[in-house]
Amino acid sequence: MVDIEEAIVGRLETKGESFEILIDPKIVKYLKEGKEVDVASHMAIEEIFKDARKGTKQSDEKLKEFFGTAEVATVAREIVKRGTVQLTTEQRHVMAETKRKQVAAIIARNAINPQTRTPHPLPRIEAAMEEARVRIDPMKSAESQVQDVLDALRPLIPIRFDSARIAVKLVGEDYGRCYEDIVSFGHITKEEWLNDGSWVCVVELPAGMQTDFFERLGHKTRGRAETKILK
């Protein structure tokens, strides 16, 4: 259950009737996307209200008339999916800042400067977003807002989404400690063992992750890994 102080009001108004719930703002987007969520465990009070602030409960008769059931979780899900939610100013600010950081991280992970073919550091992305006065919708997914943010950043910094192909060569003893790290960064498109016992591969990964990739391999292999960026 969410604390009542942290809950938001979800409201659906139809045919002169109002149906309200007090729910955790963190799960609203999942419900609107149709994902499976244990709705009842995220409600401040497991009730359907006519007026949540006054604590006036809606009747079971009205619930059955409009929703075909008086089961709280089912009705609550419909209220969020079809209705509106009311965030406090503080809640909206916190959620927007969290979403802003997610958008910036996605861009930093996938984008490069096409002039130098090097990644943009996260602070540079965040600073450009601030300069461009990017507006983030706290109720939309980070992924769905990335393209609009990219469009806003292009007049300020050279940027585009790209992938990188990197050839990697490891001595045999480093293969076991590095393989899972490599596949966590991207997709191995080619691999083979050489006669000298070393292992080579070509991995494709988001261009913005190159620096982290090189640092991870360098740390795991104590500098023995050989890498080359392929065109």
Order of alpha helices (4+ residues) and beta strands (2+ residues): beta-beta-alpha-beta-beta-alpha-alpha-beta-alpha-beta-beta-alpha-alpha-beta-beta-alpha-beta-beta-alpha-beta
